[in-house]
Amino acid sequence: MKTNHFTALGVGLAFAMGATSAMAAIELRISSAAPPDNPLVAAFEIIKERMEEAYPDDITVTIHHSSSLFKQGTELPAMQRGNLEMATPIVYEIEQQLPEYGALGKPYVYRDVDHMIAVYRGEIGEQFYKDVHDKMGVVILDTGYLGTRTIGLRSAKNVASPADLEGVKLRMAPGAAYQNLATALGATPVSMPATEVYLALKTGSIDGQDNPLNLVENWKFDEVTEEFVMTNHLVQPVFFAISGKAWDQLSEEQQKTLKDAAREAVDREIELTREAEKAAREQFEAEGKIFSTPDLAPFRARVEEVYAQPGMMEDWMPDLNARIEAVE
């Protein structure tokens, strides 16, 4: 009986330990507003595959696109509260808490995609990542490319200068920095989540929106757009990030695997985004959309004028803009 007692006890302990081990499995949920055929989602799939291959019993990755888990703009605070593991915030969301980095989201700050990536893979990115971790409790794994933002109008205006956008109700993502961006382009900003834009364009509640061409195609905004104005005002970075709480649950080996997976995913995402922008333009031209290619000098001048106003850049790192420009 004594032997049976200890045998039973051992079985019970083994069962309890097995249950505890099963409960210790980590789920990394990735939330995004991106639609399913967006390069971001393709990148998430790479992260999912690499992590689940490496740790089949310990880590699962679930992808929640199209704002199916958290609404656009709410993912970052959810990560900070520990209610979400992973998301892809943008500069303007982080700038709300770290205003010293406002220059990272200024129009025309990046010369092109390669310049933007070089900024984040150098000393500026290293410092930025550290401050986001230390001050916000979020770990940026790597930086991808969301696309180059242009303006799409529901009715053609043959835009040649910022003056041609006066009175145009331009949908912008929520956040003060986006509203400033619309003003700098000469338009009137209207704050609205991406999921409401199609109907607003169709009904005339707004006159236009600003997005990269690939995202316009993803969201089918081209169906309610007549003219694209190639202002190319922002080469937009997007950050692959994980909450500090989730990061700390990973072993050092798992953290390295995740960072390596994120770099592979980001490289693929950048490649796919560039291809998607080119394909979207070809598609829209075939549809008969008007493409205006204005002289960008007046737009750049208007941006400098608006951002030079009191209060616009006073909290920014005083040398950051020059440091960005100096990156080769």
C-alpha positions in Angstrom: 0.0 0.0 0.0 2.9 2.3 0.8 4.4 1.7 -2.6 1.1 2.3 -4.2 0.7 5.5 -2.3 4.0 6.9 -3.5 3.4 5.6 -7.0 0.1 7.5 -7.0 1.7 10.6 -5.6 4.4 10.4 -8.3 1.8 10.1 -11.0 -0.1 13.0 -9.6 3.0 15.2 -9.4 3.9 14.3 -13.0 0.4 15.1 -14.2 0.6 18.5 -12.3 4.0 19.3 -13.8 2.7 18.4 -17.3 -0.3 20.6 -16.8 1.9 23.4 -15.6 4.2 23.0 -18.6 1.2 23.1 -21.0 -0.1 26.2 -19.3 3.3 27.8 -19.7 3.1 27.8 -23.5 3.2 31.4 -24.8 0.8 32.8 -27.3 2.0 35.8 -29.3 -1.0 37.5 -30.8 -0.3 40.0 -33.6 -2.8 42.7 -34.2 -3.0 44.9 -37.3 -5.4 47.0 -39.4 -3.8 45.6 -42.5 -6.1 43.5 -44.8 -5.2 39.9 -45.4 -3.3 40.3 -48.7 -1.1 43.1 -47.4 2.7 42.6 -47.2 2.5 43.1 -43.4 0.4 40.0 -43.1 2.9 38.0 -45.3 5.6 39.2 -42.9 3.6 38.0 -39.9 3.3 34.6 -41.5 7.1 34.3 -41.6 7.3 35.2 -37.9 4.6 32.6 -37.1 6.3 29.9 -39.2 9.8 30.5 -37.7 8.7 30.7 -34.1 6.4 27.7 -34.2 9.0 25.6 -36.1 11.6 26.4 -33.5 9.3 26.0 -30.4 6.4 23.8 -31.4 5.4 23.0 -27.8 6.2 26.4 -26.2 5.1 29.2 -28.5 2.1 29.8 -30.8 1.7 32.9 -33.0 -1.8 34.0 -34.0 -2.4 36.7 -36.7 -5.4 39.1 -36.4 -5.6 41.3 -39.5 -8.2 43.8 -40.6 -8.6 45.3 -37.0 -10.3 42.1 -36.0 -8.7 42.0 -32.5 -7.9 45.7 -31.7 -9.0 48.8 -33.6 -6.4 50.9 -35.5 -4.5 53.1 -33.0 -5.4 51.1 -29.9 -2.7 48.4 -30.3 0.1 50.4 -28.8 -1.6 51.2 -25.5 -2.9 47.6 -25.4 0.7 46.4 -25.6 1.8 48.8 -22.9 -1.0 47.5 -20.6 0.0 43.9 -21.3 -3.2 43.1 -23.1 -1.6 42.5 -26.5 1.7 40.9 -27.4 2.6 42.2 -30.9 1.6 44.9 -33.3 3.1 47.3 -35.9 2.8 50.9 -34.6 4.0 53.9 -36.6 5.9 57.0 -35.8 2.9 59.2 -35.0 1.6 56.8 -32.3 5.0 56.7 -30.6 5.5 60.4 -31.0 2.4 61.0 -28.8 4.4 59.6 -25.9 8.0 60.5 -27.0 7.5 63.9 -28.7 11.3 64.4 -28.9 11.2 62.0 -31.9 8.7 64.1 -33.9 11.3 64.6 -36.7 11.0 60.9 -37.6 7.5 61.6 -38.9 8.0 64.9 -40.6 7.0 65.1 -44.3 9.9 64.8 -46.7 12.4 63.8 -44.0 13.4 60.7 -45.8 14.9 60.8 -49.3 13.7 57.4 -50.3 13.1 53.9 -48.9 16.8 53.0 -48.7 17.5 56.2 -46.8 14.7 55.5 -44.4 15.8 51.9 -43.7 19.4 53.1 -43.2 18.2 55.6 -40.5 16.6 52.8 -38.5 19.5 50.4 -39.0 22.0 52.9 -37.7 22.7 54.9 -34.6 19.4 56.9 -34.8 17.4 53.7 -34.8 19.5 52.1 -32.0 18.8 55.1 -29.8 15.2 55.3 -30.7 14.6 51.6 -30.0 16.3 51.9 -26.6 14.1 54.9 -25.6 10.9 53.2 -26.7 11.9 50.2 -24.6 13.0 52.2 -21.6 10.3 54.8 -21.6 7.3 52.9 -23.1 7.9 49.3 -22.2 7.7 48.2 -25.9 10.5 46.4 -27.8 10.9 47.3 -31.5 12.2 44.2 -33.2 12.8 45.8 -36.6 11.5 48.5 -39.0 9.6 47.8 -42.2 8.2 50.0 -45.0 4.5 50.8 -45.1 4.7 52.7 -48.4 5.1 56.2 -49.7 2.1 58.3 -48.9 0.3 60.2 -51.7 -3.1 61.9 -52.0 -6.2 60.3 -53.6 -9.2 62.5 -54.5 -12.7 61.3 -55.2 -13.1 64.1 -57.8 -10.3 65.2 -60.1 -8.8 68.6 -59.4 -5.6 68.4 -61.4 -3.6 69.5 -58.4 -0.4 71.4 -59.1 0.3 73.1 -55.8 -0.9 73.2 -52.1 -3.3 76.0 -53.0 -5.2 73.5 -55.1 -6.0 71.5 -52.0 -7.4 74.4 -50.1 -10.8 73.4 -48.6 -10.3 69.7 -49.5 -11.5 67.5 -46.6 -8.6 65.0 -46.4 -9.1 62.0 -44.2 -6.2 61.4 -41.9 -5.6 58.7 -39.3 -6.4 59.7 -35.7 -3.7 61.7 -34.0 -2.5 65.3 -33.9 0.6 64.7 -36.0 -1.6 63.4 -38.9 -3.8 66.5 -38.6 -0.7 68.7 -38.8 0.4 66.7 -41.9 -2.8 67.4 -43.8 -2.5 71.1 -42.9 1.0 71.2 -44.1 -0.2 69.8 -47.5 -2.7 72.6 -47.8 -5.9 70.5 -47.0 -8.4 70.4 -44.2 -7.9 67.3 -42.0 -10.7 64.9 -41.0 -9.8 62.3 -38.4 -11.2 58.8 -39.3 -10.2 55.2 -39.0 -9.3 53.3 -42.2 -12.3 51.1 -42.0 -14.7 54.1 -42.5 -12.8 55.7 -45.4 -14.4 53.8 -48.4 -18.0 54.8 -47.5 -16.9 58.4 -46.6 -15.3 58.8 -50.1 -18.4 57.2 -51.8 -20.8 59.5 -50.0 -18.7 62.7 -50.2 -18.2 63.0 -46.4 -14.6 63.5 -47.3 -12.9 64.6 -50.5 -9.8 62.5 -50.3 -7.4 60.4 -48.3 -3.6 60.0 -48.1 -2.2 56.5 -48.3 0.5 54.6 -50.2 -0.9 53.3 -53.5 -0.5 49.7 -52.3 -2.8 50.3 -49.3 -5.2 52.1 -51.6 -5.4 49.0 -53.6 -5.8 46.8 -50.5 -8.7 48.9 -49.2 -10.2 49.3 -52.7 -10.2 53.1 -52.4 -9.4 53.3 -56.1 -13.0 52.4 -56.7 -14.1 55.8 -55.3 -11.0 57.8 -56.5 -10.6 59.8 -59.7 -7.2 61.4 -59.2 -3.9 60.5 -57.4 -1.6 63.4 -56.5 2.0 62.2 -56.3 3.1 64.4 -53.4 5.1 61.5 -52.1 5.1 63.4 -48.8 6.1 60.6 -46.4 8.2 57.5 -46.9 6.6 55.7 -44.0 8.3 53.4 -41.6 6.4 50.7 -39.7 7.7 49.1 -36.5 7.4 45.4 -35.8 7.1 45.5 -32.0 6.4 43.3 -29.0 5.2 44.3 -25.5 7.9 44.3 -22.9 5.9 41.9 -20.8 5.8 39.3 -23.6 9.4 39.9 -24.5 10.5 39.2 -20.9 8.6 35.9 -20.9 10.9 34.7 -23.7 14.2 33.1 -23.1 17.3 34.7 -24.5 17.4 32.1 -27.2 13.7 32.7 -28.1 14.3 36.5 -28.1 17.2 36.0 -30.6 15.1 33.7 -32.8 12.2 36.2 -32.8 14.6 39.1 -33.8 16.1 37.0 -36.6 12.6 36.1 -37.8 11.6 39.7 -37.7 14.6 40.7 -39.8 13.7 38.1 -42.4 10.1 39.1 -42.3 10.9 42.8 -42.6 13.2 42.3 -45.6 10.4 40.3 -47.3 7.8 42.9 -46.4 9.9 45.8 -47.8 10.4 43.8 -51.1 6.7 43.0 -51.3 5.6 46.6 -50.6 7.8 48.0 -53.3 6.4 45.5 -55.8 2.9 46.2 -54.6 3.2 50.0 -55.1 4.5 49.5 -58.6 1.7 47.0 -59.5 -1.0 49.3 -57.9 0.0 52.2 -60.0 0.0 50.1 -63.2 -3.5 48.9 -62.3 -4.8 52.4 -61.5 -3.4 53.7 -64.8 -5.1 50.9 -66.6 -8.4 51.9 -64.9 -8.0 55.4 -66.3 -7.2 57.2 -63.1 -5.6 60.6 -63.3 -2.1 60.9 -61.9 -0.9 64.4 -61.2 2.9 64.9 -60.6 3.2 68.4 -59.3 6.4 70.3 -58.6 7.2 69.3 -55.0 9.1 72.4 -54.2 5.9 74.4 -53.1 4.8 71.4 -51.0 8.2 71.2 -49.3 8.1 75.0 -48.7 4.6 74.7 -47.3 5.7 71.9 -44.9 8.6 74.0 -43.7 6.3 77.0 -43.1 3.7 75.0 -41.2 6.2 73.1 -39.0 8.1 76.3 -38.2 5.1 77.7 -36.4 5.4 78.0 -32.6 4.7 74.8 -30.7 5.2 72.5 -33.7 8.8 71.4 -33.2 9.7 72.8 -29.8 9.7 69.4 -28.1 11.8 67.7 -30.9 15.4 66.8 -30.4 17.1 69.9 -31.8 19.7 68.0 -34.0 17.6 65.0 -35.0 16.5 66.3 -38.4 20.1 67.2 -39.4 21.3 63.8 -38.2 18.6 62.1 -40.4 19.6 64.1 -43.4 23.3 63.2 -42.8 22.6 59.4 -43.0 24.0 58.0 -46.2 
